[in-house]
Amino acid sequence: MWDFADNQELAGIRAIYEAGGIVGAVCHGPAALVNIKLSDGEYLVANKTVAAFTN
């Protein structure tokens, strides 16, 4: 889980989201979404409700 936030392969989620795709994550997967920035510089999760497990 700790390496998800900076994983460059997972950063490809941005392209899926910006193309109108649906992005979802389960269990510890939301950790992959926290550092993804969109083309406009906003974080993918900005102003969205995200649920995940705590440590």
Buried (B, 14 or more C-beta within 10 A) or exposed (E): EEEBEEBEEBBEBBEEBEEEEEBEBEEEBBBBBBBBEEEEEEEBBEEEEEEBEEE
